[in-house]
Structures are given as structure tokens and as C-alpha cells.
Amino acid sequence: MAYKKKSKKKQLKNIDAVVAHVRSTFNNTIVSITNMEGDVLLRGSCGELGFKGARKGTPFAATQVAGRLAKEMVNMGVRVMEVNLQGPGSGRDSVVRAFQSSGLNVSVLRDVTPLPHNGCRPPKKRRV
């Protein structure tokens, strides 16, 4: 007979400052909450909440993700947060607004979108 392992209850950690990494593409918005060392504490995405297709890339879906994560962060005791924004999607601004409206203090906004210095090598010239 197989015994089911008892799952440990999630302990509430007292963390006062976190970093939110927001990856916003045209198709989805992914948010990861880490401590200052970079260990992931919470994560969420629009697809995880049940949005499908083109609705995953909307600002409303990104707001819902941020609101759910903000509730969990308030329970952990988070007061101050930094936000790293990456990508060109429409959900990046609405995530920051949702964090601020939930009572969290956003201290730093950073844009960490990778920019090419010289880009890829172009294709060779066409010969006809």
C-alpha cells in the first residue's frame, strides 16, 4: 500500500524588500518575485490565471496577475519593492500600477530590455 507524503505547510516569511521581474511580450506577461539575492519566492503569468490566446497579452490580464501576487506579498510582510521591466508588451505599465494600488511601495523602476549593440549579420546580397 502506497502512503501519501504529508505536504509541508508554506511558511510565511518576513521579508521587507523584494524585486519583481516583469517579462512582458505581445502574447503574455510573466511576473517573478525574488528576494534581493535572486531566489524566487512567487511567480505568476496570464496563462496560469486561465487567460487564453490573445487575451493573455492584454493589460487587464497583467493587472490580474499583479493583484494576485500583491496579496500574497502583503501576507509575507513585503513593504518595499523594485521592479525590473523587460520586453515591449502592453502589460508592463499596468503591472506597476497594480502593485502601487495594492499598497506596496515601488522604490525603483528599471528597464532591462536587451538592446543589440550592432545586431545580427545581415543576409548575403541577392544575385540575379
C-alpha beads as a LAMMPS data file, in Angstrom:
LAMMPS data file: protein, C-alpha beads

128 atoms
127 bonds

1 atom types
1 bond types

-500.0 500.0 xlo xhi
-500.0 500.0 ylo yhi
-500.0 500.0 zlo zhi

Masses

1 110.0

Atoms # bond

1 1 1 0.000 0.000 0.000
2 1 1 1.386 3.373 -1.022
3 1 1 1.413 6.065 1.599
4 1 1 0.854 9.646 0.635
5 1 1 3.549 12.029 1.835
6 1 1 2.371 14.820 4.056
7 1 1 2.977 18.120 2.345
8 1 1 4.610 20.779 4.465
9 1 1 2.650 23.960 5.020
10 1 1 4.087 27.007 3.331
11 1 1 5.748 29.137 5.965
12 1 1 5.138 32.847 5.908
13 1 1 8.484 34.559 5.576
14 1 1 9.046 38.023 6.940
15 1 1 10.673 39.787 4.001
16 1 1 10.611 43.566 3.773
17 1 1 12.114 44.158 0.296
18 1 1 11.726 42.177 -2.946
19 1 1 12.438 42.511 -6.664
20 1 1 9.677 41.968 -9.245
21 1 1 10.904 40.787 -12.655
22 1 1 8.230 41.541 -15.269
23 1 1 8.664 39.960 -18.715
24 1 1 6.042 41.442 -20.995
25 1 1 5.742 40.162 -24.552
26 1 1 2.984 40.751 -27.084
27 1 1 1.482 37.344 -26.224
28 1 1 1.915 37.005 -22.451
29 1 1 3.104 38.685 -19.249
30 1 1 5.206 36.733 -16.750
31 1 1 5.982 38.105 -13.279
32 1 1 8.557 36.603 -10.896
33 1 1 9.026 37.894 -7.360
34 1 1 12.510 37.312 -5.929
35 1 1 14.311 38.343 -2.784
36 1 1 17.302 40.650 -3.055
37 1 1 19.665 37.698 -3.652
38 1 1 17.599 36.441 -6.598
39 1 1 15.824 33.434 -5.041
40 1 1 12.310 33.108 -6.491
41 1 1 9.565 33.460 -3.887
42 1 1 6.439 33.810 -6.047
43 1 1 5.622 33.685 -9.730
44 1 1 2.637 34.093 -11.978
45 1 1 1.577 34.539 -15.570
46 1 1 -1.537 35.402 -17.519
47 1 1 -1.837 31.867 -18.851
48 1 1 -1.733 30.481 -15.324
49 1 1 -4.836 32.504 -14.423
50 1 1 -6.802 30.961 -17.278
51 1 1 -6.466 33.586 -19.981
52 1 1 -6.067 32.049 -23.423
53 1 1 -4.974 33.288 -26.821
54 1 1 -4.831 36.995 -27.498
55 1 1 -6.312 37.870 -24.081
56 1 1 -3.048 36.844 -22.390
57 1 1 -1.301 39.896 -23.842
58 1 1 -3.796 42.451 -22.550
59 1 1 -3.171 44.971 -19.758
60 1 1 -6.208 43.627 -17.872
61 1 1 -4.705 40.141 -17.642
62 1 1 -1.408 41.605 -16.415
63 1 1 -3.270 43.588 -13.748
64 1 1 -4.960 40.417 -12.514
65 1 1 -1.597 38.639 -12.190
66 1 1 -0.060 41.550 -10.293
67 1 1 -3.053 41.820 -7.966
68 1 1 -2.887 38.143 -7.041
69 1 1 0.858 38.330 -6.367
70 1 1 0.449 41.558 -4.383
71 1 1 -1.992 39.891 -1.980
72 1 1 0.499 37.107 -1.301
73 1 1 3.329 39.616 -0.833
74 1 1 1.350 41.641 1.698
75 1 1 0.808 38.426 3.686
76 1 1 4.572 37.868 3.638
77 1 1 5.173 41.321 5.090
78 1 1 6.658 42.970 1.993
79 1 1 6.656 46.768 2.057
80 1 1 9.232 47.938 -0.488
81 1 1 9.877 46.539 -3.951
82 1 1 11.979 47.159 -7.015
83 1 1 10.568 46.413 -10.468
84 1 1 12.605 45.236 -13.461
85 1 1 10.632 45.609 -16.703
86 1 1 11.629 43.658 -19.797
87 1 1 10.020 43.497 -23.215
88 1 1 7.719 45.597 -25.412
89 1 1 4.325 44.261 -24.297
90 1 1 1.295 46.244 -23.213
91 1 1 1.168 44.741 -19.715
92 1 1 4.294 46.337 -18.304
93 1 1 2.744 49.608 -17.122
94 1 1 -0.409 48.036 -15.732
95 1 1 1.632 45.661 -13.545
96 1 1 3.369 48.599 -11.855
97 1 1 0.053 50.398 -11.329
98 1 1 -1.478 47.290 -9.766
99 1 1 1.448 46.920 -7.347
100 1 1 1.177 50.572 -6.291
101 1 1 -2.595 50.464 -5.850
102 1 1 -2.317 47.407 -3.576
103 1 1 -0.300 49.393 -1.044
104 1 1 3.231 48.331 -1.967
105 1 1 5.926 50.984 -2.231
106 1 1 7.706 50.760 -5.610
107 1 1 11.123 52.284 -4.973
108 1 1 12.966 51.564 -8.250
109 1 1 11.709 51.110 -11.815
110 1 1 14.330 49.611 -14.129
111 1 1 14.033 48.837 -17.840
112 1 1 16.227 45.805 -18.522
113 1 1 15.109 45.136 -22.111
114 1 1 18.103 43.771 -24.037
115 1 1 19.204 46.062 -26.863
116 1 1 21.548 44.894 -29.618
117 1 1 24.719 46.974 -29.958
118 1 1 25.251 46.097 -33.605
119 1 1 22.623 43.463 -34.338
120 1 1 22.822 40.259 -36.335
121 1 1 24.795 39.897 -39.528
122 1 1 22.531 40.706 -42.499
123 1 1 21.897 38.054 -45.169
124 1 1 24.226 37.988 -48.151
125 1 1 23.327 40.095 -51.187
126 1 1 20.910 38.580 -53.669
127 1 1 22.379 37.758 -57.070
128 1 1 20.026 37.537 -60.044

Bonds

1 1 1 2
2 1 2 3
3 1 3 4
4 1 4 5
5 1 5 6
6 1 6 7
7 1 7 8
8 1 8 9
9 1 9 10
10 1 10 11
11 1 11 12
12 1 12 13
13 1 13 14
14 1 14 15
15 1 15 16
16 1 16 17
17 1 17 18
18 1 18 19
19 1 19 20
20 1 20 21
21 1 21 22
22 1 22 23
23 1 23 24
24 1 24 25
25 1 25 26
26 1 26 27
27 1 27 28
28 1 28 29
29 1 29 30
30 1 30 31
31 1 31 32
32 1 32 33
33 1 33 34
34 1 34 35
35 1 35 36
36 1 36 37
37 1 37 38
38 1 38 39
39 1 39 40
40 1 40 41
41 1 41 42
42 1 42 43
43 1 43 44
44 1 44 45
45 1 45 46
46 1 46 47
47 1 47 48
48 1 48 49
49 1 49 50
50 1 50 51
51 1 51 52
52 1 52 53
53 1 53 54
54 1 54 55
55 1 55 56
56 1 56 57
57 1 57 58
58 1 58 59
59 1 59 60
60 1 60 61
61 1 61 62
62 1 62 63
63 1 63 64
64 1 64 65
65 1 65 66
66 1 66 67
67 1 67 68
68 1 68 69
69 1 69 70
70 1 70 71
71 1 71 72
72 1 72 73
73 1 73 74
74 1 74 75
75 1 75 76
76 1 76 77
77 1 77 78
78 1 78 79
79 1 79 80
80 1 80 81
81 1 81 82
82 1 82 83
83 1 83 84
84 1 84 85
85 1 85 86
86 1 86 87
87 1 87 88
88 1 88 89
89 1 89 90
90 1 90 91
91 1 91 92
92 1 92 93
93 1 93 94
94 1 94 95
95 1 95 96
96 1 96 97
97 1 97 98
98 1 98 99
99 1 99 100
100 1 100 101
101 1 101 102
102 1 102 103
103 1 103 104
104 1 104 105
105 1 105 106
106 1 106 107
107 1 107 108
108 1 108 109
109 1 109 110
110 1 110 111
111 1 111 112
112 1 112 113
113 1 113 114
114 1 114 115
115 1 115 116
116 1 116 117
117 1 117 118
118 1 118 119
119 1 119 120
120 1 120 121
121 1 121 122
122 1 122 123
123 1 123 124
124 1 124 125
125 1 125 126
126 1 126 127
127 1 127 128
